[in-house]
Amino acid sequence: MIILDGENLKIEDVIKVARFGESVDIDEKAMEKVKKARNAIEKLLKEEKPIYGVNTGFGELAKVRIEKSEIKKLQYNLIRSHACGVGEALPEEITRAMMLLRLNSLLKGYSGVRQEVVEKLKEALNKKFYPFVPSQGSVGASGDLVPLAHVALSLIGEGEAFYEGKLIPAREALEKIGMTPLELDAKEGIALINGTQYMAGIATLALYDSFNLLKNAMVAGVMSLEALKGTNKAFHEGVGKARPYEGLIKIARILTKLTEGSKIIEKYGEQRVQDAYTLRCMPQVFGAMLDSLKFIEKTLSIEINSATDNPLIFDESIISCGNFHGEPVAMAIDLLNIVLTKMASFSERRIARLIDEKLSMLPPFLSHKPGINSGAMILQYVAASLTSENKSLAYPASVDSIPTSANQEDYQSMGSIGARKALQILRNSEKVIAIEFITASQALEFINEEPSPAIHKAYEAIRKNVKELHEDRPMYGEIEKVAKLVHDGSILKEVEKIVKIDI
């Protein structure tokens, strides 16, 4: 059970709730803040002053006053008009992440919703309600309006939702899980959709998986180092002291531990003056990636505990502001996409080195009988394809802006687009690392000496799913198997029986 208070949600908590279905509850003090903000809204409404999105229109229509009798209808119309997304449906874990983050944001007590709204979001999460949310349509500045509107649309019993894998009318799905539709009051429609929870939800899930992938990339890199009879001298602790980046120091220490006990390095390492960059510079490159991921983690840790709608209530004042703007998250996501792209590119260069007899001093394409067999030749083609695709996707989405709402909303973050790209770049990169694991395992077959105990554990995990390549065979299924082992941490679990990879 995760207790939500708007202040202390952790990235690991998001994973537990969004991916693994853990239940949530609401902190009593946070609920008191929600009630206090709602009381302020009710008081301001009685004064009949213009309040953006409460008794005025939205965007460029903010100058239009809404009659008291139509204030509730305004909120429903907002949800309906904004629920016009396109594209394939979001996976359940992303939709759950959005609902969780929206709930946590409302619990900060700046949004002015009733207790019933936060209770309904809590109920939806705990009963595994899965709204249909199209993946495209947000520009990431007035919040992720379009995808969040689809969540809200389902909660009010309109639109569609999934139940037992089937897409059905949302009202029917609510009935099946024993929920009643949410009824909206003043301010609540805009409070549900004005936020960064689409991009932040995706980014949080992707960041968690990126830390996991970096660990896998380090293990795969060391396996390649051993298969190429490299040296671990470049991981010496003095290297980090001479250039004291936190990531570099930490990665060098872990790489050293991963190589401890290697009979291959013991025999061949002392003979090597220095290795190619993709081997020798692993502390510097992986270290920079780790430092970047830590920066992104700091940004997202703030974002998932922030009030990101508009207007916000401070005591009895209501302020129109721009906390919904996705720029901090958008720039962090663009950096994440660069890190993942470089991770795959770094790996692909080691794969290329492993299969090249002139560089590896191993049989051509790691084949026992080259010529009649192509061996691992085409594995590198696939890695090159995925890496190239990543490079085209990694162009920063946040450098673009197209104004909306008749130029009232004249500068957008486009963080949602970067978030969508992150999902594909992550999947591609996991497959590239999987290919490096397969290729490096095959390369080890041609070396008589044993790798380090930690790398041997990784090798055994691979061999349970991918047998040694003696004769050519279709390997598409095996790439997918190993990519799954990368994603779910199965290889790391075995390696960490020997060496704890704590980053």
C-alpha positions in Angstrom: 0.0 0.0 0.0 1.4 3.4 -1.0 0.2 6.4 1.1 -0.1 9.5 -1.0 0.3 13.0 0.4 1.3 15.1 -2.6 4.8 15.5 -1.2 6.7 12.2 -0.9 5.9 10.0 -3.9 9.0 8.2 -5.1 9.8 6.9 -8.6 9.9 3.4 -7.2 6.3 4.0 -5.8 5.1 4.9 -9.3 6.5 1.7 -10.7 4.8 -0.4 -7.9 1.4 1.2 -8.6 1.6 1.7 -12.4 3.3 -1.5 -13.4 2.6 -4.0 -10.6 -0.9 -2.8 -9.5 -0.1 -1.9 -5.8 -3.0 -0.2 -4.0 -3.0 3.4 -2.8 -4.5 5.3 0.1 -4.7 9.0 1.0 -2.9 10.7 3.9 -5.4 12.4 6.2 -3.4 15.7 6.4 -3.3 15.9 2.6 -7.1 15.5 2.5 -7.5 18.4 4.9 -5.5 20.5 2.5 -7.8 19.4 -0.3 -10.8 20.5 1.7 -9.3 23.8 2.6 -8.6 24.7 -1.0 -12.1 23.7 -2.0 -13.6 26.0 0.7 -11.6 28.8 -0.8 -13.0 28.1 -4.3 -16.6 28.1 -2.9 -16.0 31.4 -1.1 -14.5 33.1 -4.3 -17.5 31.9 -6.4 -19.9 33.7 -4.0 -18.0 36.9 -4.7 -18.6 36.5 -8.4 -15.2 37.6 -9.4 -13.8 36.3 -12.7 -11.8 33.1 -12.1 -10.1 31.5 -15.0 -11.6 28.2 -16.0 -14.1 28.4 -13.2 -16.5 31.1 -14.4 -14.7 32.0 -17.6 -13.9 30.2 -20.8 -10.5 28.6 -21.6 -7.4 29.7 -23.4 -8.2 32.7 -25.7 -11.8 32.4 -24.5 -10.8 33.4 -21.0 -12.4 36.8 -21.5 -15.9 35.2 -21.9 -17.8 35.1 -18.6 -19.9 32.0 -17.8 -23.3 32.3 -16.1 -23.6 30.8 -12.6 -26.2 28.3 -13.9 -23.7 26.9 -16.5 -20.5 26.6 -14.4 -20.9 22.8 -14.0 -21.7 22.4 -17.7 -18.6 24.3 -18.5 -16.5 21.6 -16.8 -18.2 18.8 -18.7 -17.9 20.6 -22.0 -14.2 21.1 -21.3 -13.6 17.4 -20.9 -15.7 16.5 -24.0 -14.1 19.1 -26.3 -10.5 18.1 -25.3 -11.0 14.4 -25.6 -10.0 14.3 -29.3 -6.8 12.4 -29.2 -5.6 10.1 -32.0 -3.3 7.1 -32.3 -3.1 3.7 -30.6 -4.2 3.3 -27.0 -1.7 3.8 -24.2 -0.6 0.7 -22.3 -2.2 0.2 -19.0 0.9 1.0 -16.9 1.2 4.4 -18.5 -2.5 5.2 -18.0 -2.2 4.1 -14.3 0.9 6.3 -14.0 -1.1 9.3 -15.3 -3.9 8.7 -12.8 -1.5 8.2 -9.9 0.4 11.4 -10.7 -2.7 13.4 -11.2 -4.1 12.2 -7.9 -0.8 13.0 -6.1 -0.8 16.5 -7.6 -4.3 17.2 -6.5 -3.4 16.2 -3.0 -1.0 19.1 -2.6 -4.0 21.2 -1.9 -3.6 23.9 -4.6 -6.2 22.7 -7.1 -9.5 23.4 -5.4 -11.3 20.1 -6.2 -13.7 18.4 -3.8 -12.8 15.3 -1.7 -15.0 13.2 -4.0 -12.6 13.8 -7.0 -9.5 12.5 -5.2 -11.5 9.6 -3.7 -12.7 8.6 -7.2 -9.1 8.6 -8.6 -8.0 6.5 -5.7 -10.9 4.1 -6.3 -10.2 3.9 -10.0 -6.5 2.9 -9.3 -7.4 0.3 -6.6 -10.1 -1.3 -8.8 -7.8 -1.4 -11.8 -10.0 0.9 -13.9 -8.3 1.2 -17.3 -9.5 4.2 -19.4 -8.9 4.3 -23.2 -6.3 7.0 -23.8 -5.0 7.7 -27.3 -1.3 8.2 -27.5 -1.2 11.4 -29.6 -2.5 14.9 -29.4 -0.7 16.7 -26.6 1.7 19.7 -27.1 2.8 19.6 -23.5 2.2 23.1 -22.4 -1.3 23.8 -21.1 -0.6 20.5 -19.5 -1.2 17.2 -21.3 -4.7 18.3 -22.0 -5.8 15.8 -24.6 -4.6 12.5 -23.0 -5.7 13.6 -19.5 -9.1 14.6 -20.9 -9.6 11.0 -22.1 -8.9 9.8 -18.5 -11.4 12.3 -17.2 -14.0 11.4 -19.9 -13.9 7.8 -18.8 -14.3 8.7 -15.1 -17.5 10.7 -15.8 -18.9 7.6 -17.6 -18.3 8.7 -21.2 -15.8 7.6 -23.8 -14.4 4.1 -23.6 -12.4 1.9 -21.2 -10.8 -1.6 -21.2 -12.3 -4.4 -19.2 -10.7 -7.9 -19.3 -8.8 -6.9 -22.5 -11.8 -5.7 -24.4 -12.6 -2.0 -25.2 -16.1 -1.2 -24.1 -18.1 1.9 -23.2 -16.6 3.5 -20.1 -19.9 3.6 -18.2 -20.3 -0.2 -18.7 -16.7 -0.8 -17.5 -17.4 1.3 -14.4 -20.5 -0.8 -13.6 -18.6 -4.0 -14.0 -16.0 -3.0 -11.4 -18.6 -1.5 -9.1 -17.9 2.2 -9.6 -20.2 5.1 -10.2 -19.3 7.9 -12.6 -17.7 11.0 -11.2 -19.9 14.1 -11.2 -18.0 17.3 -11.8 -18.4 20.6 -10.1 -16.8 24.0 -10.6 -13.0 24.0 -11.3 -12.8 20.2 -11.4 -12.7 19.5 -15.1 -9.7 21.8 -15.6 -8.1 20.5 -12.5 -8.2 17.0 -13.9 -6.7 17.8 -17.3 -4.3 20.7 -16.7 -1.0 19.0 -15.8 2.1 17.2 -17.1 1.1 13.7 -16.0 1.2 12.1 -19.5 4.8 13.1 -20.2 5.9 12.7 -16.6 4.2 9.3 -16.3 6.0 8.0 -19.4 9.3 9.6 -18.4 9.2 8.0 -14.9 8.6 4.5 -16.2 11.3 5.0 -18.9 13.8 6.4 -16.4 13.4 3.4 -14.2 13.9 1.1 -17.1 16.9 3.2 -18.3 18.8 2.7 -14.9 18.1 -1.0 -15.4 19.4 -0.9 -19.0 22.5 0.9 -18.0 23.4 -1.9 -15.5 22.8 -4.4 -18.3 25.0 -2.4 -20.7 27.8 -2.4 -18.2 27.7 -6.2 -17.8 27.4 -6.7 -21.6 30.4 -4.3 -22.1 32.6 -6.2 -19.6 31.6 -9.5 -21.3 32.7 -8.0 -24.6 35.9 -6.8 -23.0 36.7 -10.3 -21.9 35.7 -11.8 -25.2 38.1 -9.4 -26.9 40.9 -10.3 -24.4 41.0 -6.7 -23.1 42.5 -5.2 -20.0 40.8 -3.7 -16.9 43.8 -1.4 -16.2 41.8 1.6 -17.4 39.3 1.1 -14.6 42.0 1.9 -12.0 40.6 4.0 -9.1 43.2 6.7 -9.7 41.5 7.5 -13.1 38.4 8.7 -11.2 40.4 10.6 -8.7 42.1 12.5 -11.5 38.7 13.4 -13.1 36.3 13.3 -10.2 32.9 13.0 -11.8 30.6 11.0 -9.5 29.4 8.7 -12.3 32.9 8.0 -13.6 34.2 7.0 -10.1 31.2 4.8 -9.4 31.2 3.1 -12.8 34.9 2.4 -12.7 34.5 0.8 -9.3 31.7 -1.5 -10.5 33.5 -2.4 -13.7 36.6 -3.4 -11.7 34.5 -5.7 -9.5 32.8 -7.2 -12.5 36.2 -8.2 -13.9 37.6 -9.6 -10.6 38.7 -13.2 -10.9 38.9 -13.3 -14.7 41.3 -15.9 -16.0 41.0 -14.3 -19.4 42.3 -10.9 -18.2 44.8 -12.6 -16.0 46.3 -14.3 -19.0 46.0 -11.6 -21.7 45.3 -8.3 -19.9 48.9 -7.5 -19.0 50.0 -7.9 -22.6 47.6 -5.1 -23.7 48.9 -1.6 -23.7 45.4 -0.1 -24.2 42.1 -1.1 -25.8 39.7 0.7 -28.2 37.6 3.5 -26.8 34.4 1.4 -26.5 36.3 -0.8 -24.0 38.8 1.6 -22.4 36.4 4.5 -22.0 33.5 2.6 -20.4 34.0 4.5 -17.1 33.9 7.9 -18.8 31.0 7.1 -21.2 28.8 5.0 -18.8 29.7 7.5 -16.1 28.4 10.4 -18.1 25.2 8.4 -18.8 24.7 7.8 -15.0 25.2 11.4 -14.1 22.7 12.4 -16.8 20.2 9.8 -15.5 20.6 11.2 -11.9 19.8 14.7 -13.2 16.7 13.4 -14.9 15.8 11.5 -11.7 16.0 14.8 -9.7 13.8 16.6 -12.2 11.1 13.9 -12.2 11.2 13.5 -8.4 10.2 17.2 -8.2 7.7 16.9 -11.0 5.7 14.0 -9.6 5.3 15.9 -6.3 4.2 19.2 -7.9 0.9 21.0 -8.5 0.8 21.5 -12.2 -2.7 22.9 -13.0 -4.0 26.4 -13.4 -5.3 28.4 -11.6 -3.8 27.5 -8.2 -5.3 28.4 -4.8 -3.0 30.0 -2.1 -5.0 30.4 1.1 -7.9 32.5 -0.2 -6.2 33.9 -3.3 -6.4 32.3 -6.7 -3.5 32.8 -9.1 -3.4 32.1 -12.8 0.1 30.8 -13.5 2.1 28.5 -15.8 2.9 25.5 -13.7 1.3 23.3 -16.3 4.1 24.1 -18.8 6.1 21.0 -19.5 9.5 22.5 -20.3 11.4 21.0 -17.3 10.1 17.5 -18.1 10.5 18.0 -21.9 14.1 18.9 -21.7 14.8 16.0 -19.3 13.1 13.6 -21.6 15.2 14.8 -24.5 18.3 14.2 -22.5 17.0 10.7 -21.6 16.6 10.0 -25.3 20.1 11.1 -26.0 21.4 8.9 -23.2 19.6 5.8 -24.4 20.7 6.5 -28.0 24.3 6.7 -27.0 23.9 3.6 -24.9 22.8 1.6 -27.9 25.4 3.2 -30.2 28.2 2.4 -27.7 27.0 -1.2 -27.6 26.7 -1.5 -31.4 30.4 -0.5 -31.8 31.4 -3.4 -29.5 29.2 -5.8 -31.5 30.9 -4.7 -34.7 34.3 -5.2 -33.1 33.4 -8.7 -31.9 32.4 -10.0 -35.4 35.3 -8.4 -37.3 38.2 -10.9 -37.4 40.7 -8.1 -38.1 39.8 -6.5 -34.8 38.8 -9.4 -32.6 41.4 -12.0 -33.6 38.4 -14.4 -33.5 36.9 -16.4 -36.3 35.0 -14.3 -38.9 31.6 -13.4 -37.7 32.2 -15.8 -34.7 31.3 -18.7 -37.0 32.7 -22.2 -36.4 32.6 -22.8 -40.2 32.5 -19.4 -41.9 31.5 -19.2 -45.5 28.8 -21.9 -45.5 27.6 -20.1 -42.3 27.2 -16.4 -41.8 27.4 -16.7 -38.1 26.7 -13.5 -36.2 27.1 -11.3 -39.3 23.4 -10.1 -39.5 23.1 -9.6 -35.8 25.2 -6.5 -36.2 23.0 -5.4 -39.1 20.0 -5.4 -36.8 21.9 -3.6 -34.1 23.0 -1.0 -36.7 19.4 -0.6 -37.9 18.1 0.0 -34.4 20.9 2.3 -33.5 20.4 4.4 -36.6 16.6 4.6 -35.9 17.4 5.8 -32.4 19.6 8.6 -33.8 16.8 9.8 -36.0 14.4 9.7 -33.0 16.8 11.4 -30.6 16.5 14.9 -32.2 15.1 17.0 -29.2 11.4 17.5 -29.4 11.5 20.4 -27.0 13.3 22.7 -29.5 10.1 22.9 -31.5 7.0 25.0 -30.7 3.7 25.6 -32.6 1.4 28.1 -31.0 -2.2 27.1 -30.1 -5.4 28.7 -28.9 -5.2 31.7 -31.2 -1.7 32.5 -30.0 -2.8 32.8 -26.3 -0.8 29.7 -25.7 2.1 30.7 -27.9 5.0 28.6 -26.7 4.8 24.8 -26.2 7.1 22.3 -24.7 6.3 19.3 -27.0 7.5 17.1 -24.1 4.7 14.6 -24.9 6.3 13.9 -28.3 9.7 13.4 -26.7 8.0 11.0 -24.3 6.5 8.9 -27.1 9.9 8.7 -28.7 11.5 7.6 -25.5 9.3 4.5 -25.5 10.6 3.4 -28.9 14.2 4.4 -28.2 14.1 2.4 -25.0 12.7 -0.7 -26.7 15.3 -0.4 -29.5 18.2 0.0 -27.0 17.1 -3.0 -25.0 17.3 -5.1 -28.2 20.8 -3.8 -29.0 22.1 -4.7 -25.6 20.5 -8.1 -26.0 22.4 -8.6 -29.3 25.6 -7.6 -27.6 25.0 -10.3 -24.9 24.3 -12.9 -27.6 27.4 -11.9 -29.6 29.7 -11.7 -26.7 28.5 -15.0 -25.4 29.3 -16.6 -28.7 32.7 -15.0 -28.8 33.6 -16.5 -25.4 33.1 -20.0 -26.9 36.4 -19.5 -28.8 38.4 -18.7 -25.6 39.7 -21.5 -23.4 40.1 -19.4 -20.2 37.2 -18.6 -17.9 35.7 -15.1 -17.6 35.2 -13.6 -14.2 32.6 -15.3 -12.0 30.2 -12.4 -12.4 30.4 -12.5 -16.2 30.2 -16.3 -16.1 26.8 -15.9 -14.4 25.6 -13.6 -17.2 26.9 -16.1 -19.8 25.0 -19.0 -18.1 21.8 -16.9 -18.1 22.2 -16.2 -21.8 23.0 -19.9 -22.6 19.7 -21.0 -20.9 17.9 -19.2 -23.7 20.4 -19.0 -26.6 22.5 -22.1 -27.4 25.9 -21.8 -28.9 25.7 -21.0 -32.6 27.3 -23.9 -34.5 25.1 -23.8 -37.7 23.1 -20.8 -39.0 19.6 -20.6 -37.7 16.9 -17.9 -37.4 17.6 -15.9 -34.3 14.8 -13.4 -34.1 13.0 -15.2 -31.3 16.2 -15.5 -29.3 16.8 -11.7 -29.6 13.4 -11.1 -28.2 14.0 -13.6 -25.4 17.2 -12.0 -24.3 15.7 -8.5 -24.6 13.0 -9.6 -22.2 15.7 -10.9 -19.8 17.4 -7.5 -20.1 14.1 -5.7 -19.4 13.0 -7.7 -16.5 16.4 -7.8 -14.8 16.8 -11.6 -15.0 20.5 -11.4 -16.2 21.3 -8.8 -13.6 19.8 -11.0 -10.9 22.3 -13.7 -11.7 25.2 -11.4 -11.9 24.4 -9.8 -8.6 24.8 -13.1 -6.9 28.5 -12.3 -7.3 28.7 -8.5 -7.7 26.1 -6.0 -6.5 25.6 -3.3 -9.2 24.4 -0.4 -7.1 24.1 2.8 -9.1 
